[in-house]
Amino acid sequence: MIRRPAGTNSFEFAVVCGLRAAQLTRGCTPRVASEGKLITIAQMEVAAGLVAREPLPAKIVPPV
């Protein structure tokens, strides 16, 4: 069982792992050495802090 990092809620962990697994499916190079399913590799990467969610930049609204 892969434990999610402290400070990360379970929903965010699942979404980031799913997105990373999709990248691995498309052919990205894994950042951890492991032989297993892609989702497990993605979970290991996120748990190790090698992959993280980057917040979107704040939207700047021009003055009217």
C-alpha positions as CSV (number, residue, x, y, z in Angstrom):
1,M,0.0,0.0,0.0
2,I,1.4,3.4,-1.0
3,R,0.9,6.1,1.6
4,R,0.1,9.6,0.4
5,P,2.3,12.5,1.6
6,A,1.3,14.5,4.6
7,G,-0.6,17.6,3.8
8,T,-2.2,16.0,0.6
9,N,-5.8,15.1,0.7
10,S,-6.9,11.8,-0.8
11,F,-8.7,13.4,-3.7
12,E,-5.7,15.4,-4.8
13,F,-3.5,12.4,-4.4
14,A,-5.8,10.3,-6.6
15,V,-6.1,12.9,-9.3
16,V,-2.4,13.6,-9.5
17,C,-1.6,9.9,-9.6
18,G,-4.2,9.4,-12.4
19,L,-2.7,12.2,-14.5
20,R,0.8,10.9,-14.0
21,A,-0.3,7.4,-14.9
22,A,-1.8,8.8,-18.2
23,Q,1.6,10.5,-18.9
24,L,3.4,7.1,-18.3
25,T,0.9,5.4,-20.6
26,R,1.8,7.9,-23.3
27,G,5.5,7.0,-23.0
28,C,7.0,9.3,-20.4
29,T,10.0,8.0,-18.5
30,P,9.3,6.8,-15.0
31,R,11.2,8.7,-12.2
32,V,11.4,5.6,-9.9
33,A,12.9,2.2,-10.7
34,S,10.1,-0.3,-10.4
35,E,8.5,-3.1,-12.3
36,G,4.8,-2.9,-11.8
37,K,1.6,-1.4,-13.0
38,L,1.7,2.2,-14.2
39,I,-0.7,3.4,-11.6
40,T,1.6,1.9,-8.9
41,I,4.6,3.6,-10.4
42,A,2.7,6.9,-10.5
43,Q,1.6,6.5,-6.8
44,M,5.2,5.8,-5.8
45,E,6.4,9.0,-7.7
46,V,3.8,11.2,-6.1
47,A,4.4,9.7,-2.6
48,A,8.2,10.3,-3.0
49,G,7.5,14.0,-4.0
50,L,8.9,13.5,-7.5
51,V,5.6,14.6,-9.1
52,A,3.3,17.3,-7.7
53,R,0.4,19.4,-8.7
54,E,1.3,22.9,-9.8
55,P,-1.3,25.4,-9.0
56,L,-2.7,27.4,-11.9
57,P,-1.5,31.1,-12.0
58,A,-4.0,33.6,-10.7
59,K,-6.2,35.1,-13.4
60,I,-5.5,38.8,-13.8
61,V,-8.6,40.7,-14.6
62,P,-7.9,44.0,-16.4
63,P,-9.6,47.1,-14.9
64,V,-12.7,48.2,-16.7
